[in-house]
């Protein structure tokens, strides 16, 4: 049985029910989701009375402008769900007509900040920056003696905080900024659509570039950053000298580097597991979110079944089909 691809895309007052193509990227590693729409360059504009005989054909570039709100709905057989809400960030006069989109990050990088904080803490600083943000309980109230944001933007400050506090992530979900530690948005009891998805190699995985590795073959080198309550840091290295590089963040008052190496090794061991690395591509259904969990089932090799956290989701829609490419993170503990 074949399914009919259907869509509804609204840009400002324009509504498309047929598009040339759509691609989006969503990851906890980025401050915002981005997408690209490929559209037919001419549209028929009806007069207020809806008289089709009086309709005028106009170029899309004359009707669309940067900052216009956008909503993209995709699905099968008329069953649509909202895939993206945001704004026109850039217009490209190509064939087909191309529009680059950004979510609420569009406004975040346009909100100016010019301020100095003294004797504050990380949570208070974040509240001052984005009062409406959802702050995860996982964010420590670490002391900050002084922090200066000199003629920058809220997005610029958040990028700096992510550099200063490894493990901190910030991204928009449903139009609201979430700030927390990596993979802490959802819990094992979460009922949010897309927080958990099931994929089978024999049923709904179209292709994959996954590799199965045993934990004894995994080599990891870590930069260890110990964050102290007063805002100071102690750094060292741990793990395999020739391994893949990662950053391990510890919240401890311990400054002894030998002890920090032991603490970091316990964290590194969580990344050493028998399981898959890489990405796979499935259909438009099921819907899956980054930072959520996917269950991978393999009927031929059931010993390779597993639950994995999601680092990145790329979605595509067009004449060639409706697909999601999911990049796996570490193996899930719940």
Helices and strands as residue ranges (DSSP letters): E 5-11, E 14-16, E 21-27, E 34-39, E 42-45, G 52-54, E 56-59, G 60-62, E 69-76, E 79-92, E 97-102, H 105-108, E 112-121, H 122-129, E 134-135, E 143-153, H 154-164, E 168-173, E 176-181, E 196-200, E 205-208, E 211-213, G 215-217, E 220-227, E 233-239, E 244-251, H 257-268, G 269-271, E 275-277, E 279-283, E 293-297, G 302-304, E 306-318, E 321-331
